[in-house]
Amino acid sequence: MEKETTPSQSEWLIMEVFWAGSTSLTAKEVIGKIREKSDMSPRMVRVLLNRLWQKGVLSYTVDEHDARVYHYSVVKSKEECQKEKSRKFIDSYFEGSRKNAMAALVQSAKLTKEQFRELEEILEQCKEKDC
């Protein structure tokens, strides 16, 4: 089985904090920001930060004044993670068929005419760019 390299649902909450800003953050800073969105314990935040580092989604540097403090920063953008997650989803549930995955999503969604027009525009752009 291949090693997981994308954030889980809980890890995604942590990453949203990083993707919302452009600076590195300490665990303490992440804990402060995550409390606004979740009741996740500080210990769990630290565990998830470590997992994100192991997956290569975050990197860290050690504080020059206090070796117990790590400054975490983003390695993978939100778009990179979304693309990778999408590929894995398609491989897992649609045997790698992008067409079948798209058809299932479109057929199960209740889209307005405007949303269909937007999708058609996206498909046309992809056709031109060979997405």
Disulfide bonds with the S-S distance in Angstrom:
none
